[in-house]
Amino acid sequence: MALDLTTDIKITWCPGCPNSQILVAFRQAVEEFVSAGTMELHNIVAGAGVGCHGKISDYLEVNSFNSLHGRMVPSLTGIKLANPKLNVVGFSGDGDSFSEGFNHITHAARSNSDISIFLHNNQVFALTTGQATATSPKGFKGGTMPEGSINEPINPALIMLTMGATFIARTFASDIKKTKEIMKEAMLHKGFAFVEIIQPCITFFDTREYYKERVYWLDDKHKKSNLDSAFKVARMNTADKVPCGIIYQTSKPTFEELV
Amino acid sequence: MLRVETECSFIYMTDSNTNSTGTHLAIKTIAIGGAAGDGVREAGINFSELFTELGYKTFSSFDYPSLIRGGHNYARISYSVNTVYADYRELDVLIAVNAESVRVHQHSLRAGARVFVEEAYLPEIADLGIAVIPLPMKKIAEELKAPQVARTSSAFGAYGYTLGIPLNQLKALADKVYANVGSEMNVALVEKGYAHMKKMQYPQDECAIPTEHGIVGEVTDGNKAIAKGFLAAGLEAYVGYPMTPSTSTLQFLAKMSKKTGLKVVHPEDEIAVLNMALGMSYAGKRVAVGTANGGFALMQETFSLAGVSEIPIAILVSMRMGPATGVATHTSQGDLQFILHAGHGEFPRLVIAPGDVEECFECAADALNLAWKYQIPAVVLSDKHLSESYKSVTLDTKSKGPDYGKRAVPVGTHYVRYKITEDGVSPLAFPGKANVVVKVTSYEHNEEGEAVESAEEVQAMQDKRFRKLNGLYQDFAWFPTVKTYGDEWSDVVIVFWGSTKGAVLEAHKQLKTPAKLVQILWMEPFDADRVKAELNGARVIVDVEANHTAQLAALIREKTSIEIHNKVLKYDAQPFTPTDLANEINKFL
């Protein structure tokens, strides 16, 4: 029996926006978990920040906490701490968690808070019509730096690895099946799970072709439990190749068990 | 109360109003001064406990700079057989651990004050021409191989000798009070201090100590009372970030977390503090948060989130002198208006300002309960002087219990988190219940918790939230929104709030004319009818507060149209002290 996770709210993402693919991947992940009896629907809580990604909260008939811009992460830790039976995930964006909310996502990774973060990385503040974020390339021409961004971008997967995240993965939104599988792995992971989802913004920074040429999937040769291999992969120069898949996974006591 | 065979005569506490004129003359004040690292604060707490054990009521404040070593620290303990509401600036006793202490307090010494000075520093203060009692605290500690930080214990023995209290009684007191930190060593220090004075043949008073009538339960401060108030109201979690003067609530609760299962978290910054707490509350835990005024400044957007998302939350905000980093370890009442208008956007909130340690307990319990009853943010507004001063009290911890508010039991119907109701309060459910979807959001929303922008939906939700105030207005009848003291029939009215209460109650004993004392506790919502009833018809009204812009007077005028012209305003980072305050108020009488 198919689960209906839709709400009455009309989707307002641009037609063709990869956010719609991420929504489908998550709904499928939840449907599979629930029908397999792995999780109860009422135990799932989905957080969202503010940005185009954040609208996902209105499109999911699931417990949700649509937080302030950049401030979703600590509220998810609070939710998990208050009721460890809940399966806590959060949808965020590169602006939401790597500009505004940097202090929170880094500390959550460090503390190994048992939550899963699905980061819609489109390398732009799209909802506010196209400014550079912490992950935008140098020279990116957006509203606040029309001559081109003067700053180097940061690498979310590398930051998460440095901060001690125990599950780090990267996926590409258009591959709904792989995205769904990685989401499921993240949700099953006990500890802080970070999934960077490359989500090209078709309106303000269309990188679909760029990434299609460069994305490749890590195979079994990659030792995801080995920190050195993980650093090598995370540090790769994305000008040539963009590795996707599970980059790192390990086990550590979680924040919520230790408090 | 310690019962020891004594030759002392007894002072009986009178049943009459302990606040009556003249009773301040029975109050004695001791100051202990030294540098940071000399154990001055601990000595102050110990002295207040020792005098409480002796049967006195005490009030102690602690003055310390924002550093770890050096500077000047002092503890000031006022004690009396009657309740002491505030410590006095004028000293009957000074225990100077270093020379600087004598210099700092020389103009506050009463005639005939007993000034115990560390013997080693006598030459440094010879130029002051003050009669002092040399006490070799350092040497005594060395001889007993006691840590230097405990050396002031010998001064208790020395002062006790001058009061004519028998040695066995002093030793018994020390044995009890120092039980957790090494009573044997401290008892020995007390004994040496006593022996030193005896050897000097220093004159002794006729011993007179209080009886055990009406002896109080403990000596504690505002921050601990607030913690106990939250606990009495069913606290399950506390989130905070260290910032003077709120830190001790966080650390007091952290200490009991392992034993009691209370979740206590200190996250990366104050923004995380409040967001994390809202997450916990959304998931069903009764949680409170604590911070200082500067930390609360960081929480503004999240406070606004609490308002729109209707997630219950209680917040301790303790003020220190601002602006910005300000005078970090000193007191102020400079943020009343800031707190009243906290968080962008308009939404109901509760702001209660306790005035003493007992009210800290009661108001904290009320704040947590009312936060849940109305699903609003509730602030307990304190300040350094109230949070950190110690007072002899008996907290009636059984007088407050948890009130869980309106819970949802949806059977067959589709649950919506923000159901529009007549009283504005929606039934509350938490994630994890089958067939119940709980959606909360920072956006303006419909009943489901989905973002909306239409005029009708926006207005409907704003109106719903503001309707909650009607319930709070009804609650005025059940809570002490305003309290009156002193001469209730008088046409002279002194109005005040927060920690200023103590100094006003003491100052009352030295006023030129009888006066009614009006304390405002509930700042928002404001009980305008009650305040009008207490202030209308007054011939003279004097507003007393520790800020520059007379913020309570402004609030009173806003809510009642009563304009107060006479103001005593103190904004030098120091608390009011009774005699100085009485002199200022008397100028208007």
HADDOCK unambig.tbl for C-alpha pairs under 7 A between the chains (distance, minus, plus):
assign (segid A and resid 42 and name CA) (segid B and resid 431 and name CA) 6.62 0.50 0.50
assign (segid A and resid 42 and name CA) (segid B and resid 432 and name CA) 5.05 0.50 0.50
assign (segid A and resid 42 and name CA) (segid B and resid 433 and name CA) 5.88 0.50 0.50
assign (segid A and resid 42 and name CA) (segid B and resid 434 and name CA) 5.36 0.50 0.50
assign (segid A and resid 42 and name CA) (segid B and resid 435 and name CA) 6.65 0.50 0.50
assign (segid A and resid 42 and name CA) (segid B and resid 436 and name CA) 6.78 0.50 0.50
assign (segid A and resid 42 and name CA) (segid B and resid 437 and name CA) 6.84 0.50 0.50
assign (segid A and resid 43 and name CA) (segid B and resid 431 and name CA) 6.58 0.50 0.50
assign (segid A and resid 43 and name CA) (segid B and resid 432 and name CA) 4.57 0.50 0.50
assign (segid A and resid 58 and name CA) (segid B and resid 450 and name CA) 5.32 0.50 0.50
assign (segid A and resid 58 and name CA) (segid B and resid 451 and name CA) 6.97 0.50 0.50
assign (segid A and resid 62 and name CA) (segid B and resid 437 and name CA) 5.77 0.50 0.50
assign (segid A and resid 63 and name CA) (segid B and resid 431 and name CA) 6.14 0.50 0.50
assign (segid A and resid 63 and name CA) (segid B and resid 437 and name CA) 4.92 0.50 0.50
assign (segid A and resid 63 and name CA) (segid B and resid 438 and name CA) 4.72 0.50 0.50
assign (segid A and resid 63 and name CA) (segid B and resid 439 and name CA) 5.25 0.50 0.50
assign (segid A and resid 64 and name CA) (segid B and resid 438 and name CA) 6.49 0.50 0.50
assign (segid A and resid 64 and name CA) (segid B and resid 439 and name CA) 4.61 0.50 0.50
assign (segid A and resid 64 and name CA) (segid B and resid 440 and name CA) 6.17 0.50 0.50
assign (segid A and resid 65 and name CA) (segid B and resid 439 and name CA) 6.06 0.50 0.50
assign (segid A and resid 65 and name CA) (segid B and resid 440 and name CA) 4.98 0.50 0.50
assign (segid A and resid 65 and name CA) (segid B and resid 441 and name CA) 5.59 0.50 0.50
assign (segid A and resid 66 and name CA) (segid B and resid 440 and name CA) 6.31 0.50 0.50
assign (segid A and resid 66 and name CA) (segid B and resid 441 and name CA) 4.36 0.50 0.50
assign (segid A and resid 66 and name CA) (segid B and resid 442 and name CA) 5.98 0.50 0.50
assign (segid A and resid 67 and name CA) (segid B and resid 441 and name CA) 5.98 0.50 0.50
assign (segid A and resid 67 and name CA) (segid B and resid 442 and name CA) 5.44 0.50 0.50
assign (segid A and resid 68 and name CA) (segid B and resid 442 and name CA) 6.02 0.50 0.50
assign (segid A and resid 71 and name CA) (segid B and resid 275 and name CA) 6.77 0.50 0.50
assign (segid A and resid 74 and name CA) (segid B and resid 272 and name CA) 5.47 0.50 0.50
assign (segid A and resid 74 and name CA) (segid B and resid 275 and name CA) 5.78 0.50 0.50
assign (segid A and resid 74 and name CA) (segid B and resid 276 and name CA) 4.72 0.50 0.50
assign (segid A and resid 75 and name CA) (segid B and resid 275 and name CA) 4.92 0.50 0.50
assign (segid A and resid 75 and name CA) (segid B and resid 276 and name CA) 4.18 0.50 0.50
assign (segid A and resid 75 and name CA) (segid B and resid 277 and name CA) 7.00 0.50 0.50
assign (segid A and resid 75 and name CA) (segid B and resid 278 and name CA) 6.33 0.50 0.50
assign (segid A and resid 75 and name CA) (segid B and resid 279 and name CA) 4.20 0.50 0.50
assign (segid A and resid 76 and name CA) (segid B and resid 279 and name CA) 6.08 0.50 0.50
assign (segid A and resid 77 and name CA) (segid B and resid 276 and name CA) 6.40 0.50 0.50
assign (segid A and resid 78 and name CA) (segid B and resid 276 and name CA) 4.46 0.50 0.50
assign (segid A and resid 78 and name CA) (segid B and resid 277 and name CA) 6.03 0.50 0.50
assign (segid A and resid 78 and name CA) (segid B and resid 279 and name CA) 4.50 0.50 0.50
assign (segid A and resid 78 and name CA) (segid B and resid 280 and name CA) 4.45 0.50 0.50
assign (segid A and resid 79 and name CA) (segid B and resid 279 and name CA) 4.63 0.50 0.50
assign (segid A and resid 79 and name CA) (segid B and resid 280 and name CA) 4.78 0.50 0.50
assign (segid A and resid 79 and name CA) (segid B and resid 282 and name CA) 6.99 0.50 0.50
assign (segid A and resid 79 and name CA) (segid B and resid 283 and name CA) 5.41 0.50 0.50
assign (segid A and resid 81 and name CA) (segid B and resid 280 and name CA) 6.88 0.50 0.50
assign (segid A and resid 82 and name CA) (segid B and resid 280 and name CA) 5.03 0.50 0.50
assign (segid A and resid 82 and name CA) (segid B and resid 283 and name CA) 5.98 0.50 0.50
assign (segid A and resid 82 and name CA) (segid B and resid 284 and name CA) 7.00 0.50 0.50
assign (segid A and resid 82 and name CA) (segid B and resid 285 and name CA) 5.97 0.50 0.50
assign (segid A and resid 83 and name CA) (segid B and resid 283 and name CA) 6.47 0.50 0.50
assign (segid A and resid 86 and name CA) (segid B and resid 432 and name CA) 6.64 0.50 0.50
assign (segid A and resid 104 and name CA) (segid B and resid 272 and name CA) 6.94 0.50 0.50
assign (segid A and resid 107 and name CA) (segid B and resid 268 and name CA) 6.80 0.50 0.50
assign (segid A and resid 259 and name CA) (segid B and resid 263 and name CA) 6.71 0.50 0.50
